C-alpha cells in the first residue's frame, strides 16, 4: 500500500472514530435541523395572515364588503382651518377611506368642533361622509348644533361646509335662541356663525310670549330679530293674513312692512 493510501485510510478512520468529528456533526444536526424545520413551518403558517388583508377580497367575493376599505381608523381625528383661518376639529368613533385616490371618508358618530365669533360650537350626527377636498360633511339625521351662547339647531340630513360654517338641509329644521325664540322651516340654509337662517319653504317664527308669524319664505336674523323676503310672499300673523311682493319684519316692535301689491285681510275680532 502506498504512503498516500495509508494517509487517506488514517484520515477516514479518524473521521469515523467514536467521539470524532463525524459524531459531533451528527449531534449538532439533530438539534439544528428540527429547529430550522419548525421556523420554516411557522413562517409558512403566518404568511397568509400577513397577506390576507390585501388579497382576501380577490379570492372570496363574499368578503368584499368586509375588506374593501383601504384605511379604517377608530377614534379618528382630523384638524383643519376654516376660510378665516380658525381651527376646527372632527372626531369620529371610526372612519374608513375606500382608496387613496378617493377624497371621501365615511364616518360613524361624528362630532365637529368649530371656533365661531362667539366661541366654541359643536355639530353632531350619527353618520357622515367627509369630502377632504371640498371640506363638506354630508350628515345623516338627526343633526344637532349648539354654540357657547346656548343657540341650538336641530335638523334632518344636512351638509355642513366647515370652511364657510354654513349648514344646508332640505329637511325640517328648528333654530332656537337662549330666550326661547325659535324659527322652524321645512328646509334651510343656516349660517352657524351669525345664526341667520333662510328658506324658500314655509317659515314659522315663534316668540317666547307666543306671538307667531308664518310666511311662505323668508330669511331670519334671529339675533337682530328681523325677517325679510325679496320675493313674492304670503303669510299669517295674529292680525290676519297677508301677501306682497316683498316684506320686512321687525320682531321687537312686531312691525310688518309689505311692499308691492300688498294685501292684508284682517280677521274679525283680531284687531283690538
Long-range contacts (C-beta under 8 A, 24 or more apart in sequence): 68-98, 69-96, 69-97, 69-98, 70-97, 70-98, 70-99, 70-100, 71-96, 71-97, 72-96, 72-97, 76-107, 78-105, 78-130, 80-135, 80-162, 82-114, 82-115, 82-162, 82-163, 82-164, 82-165, 83-163, 83-164, 86-114, 86-115, 87-115, 88-112, 88-113, 88-114, 88-115, 88-162, 89-113, 90-130, 90-137, 90-162, 92-128, 95-130, 103-131, 103-132, 103-133, 103-134, 104-129, 104-130, 104-131, 104-132, 105-129, 105-130, 105-132, 107-137, 110-137, 110-139, 112-137, 112-160, 112-162, 114-162, 114-165, 114-192, 116-147, 116-148, 116-165, 116-192, 116-193, 117-193, 117-194, 118-147, 118-148, 118-149, 119-147, 119-148, 119-149, 120-147, 120-148, 121-145, 121-146, 121-147, 121-148, 121-192, 122-146, 123-160, 123-167, 123-192, 125-158, 134-161, 135-161, 135-162, 135-163, 136-160, 136-161, 136-162, 137-162, 141-171, 143-167, 143-169, 145-192, 147-192, 147-195, 149-178, 150-177, 150-178, 151-175, 151-176, 151-177, 151-178, 151-195, 151-222, 152-176, 153-190, 153-192, 155-188, 155-190, 165-191, 165-192, 165-193, 166-190, 166-191, 166-192, 167-192, 173-197, 175-220, 175-222, 177-222, 177-223, 179-208, 180-207, 180-208, 181-205, 181-206, 181-207, 181-208, 181-222, 181-225, 181-251, 182-206, 183-220, 183-222, 194-221, 194-223, 195-221, 195-222, 195-223, 196-220, 196-221, 196-222, 196-223, 197-222, 203-227, 205-249, 205-251, 207-251, 211-238, 211-254, 212-237, 212-238, 213-237, 213-249, 213-251, 213-256, 215-247, 218-247, 218-249, 225-250, 225-251, 225-252, 226-250, 226-251, 227-251, 238-270, 239-264, 239-266, 239-267, 239-270, 239-271, 240-264, 240-265, 240-266, 240-267, 240-270, 241-265, 241-267
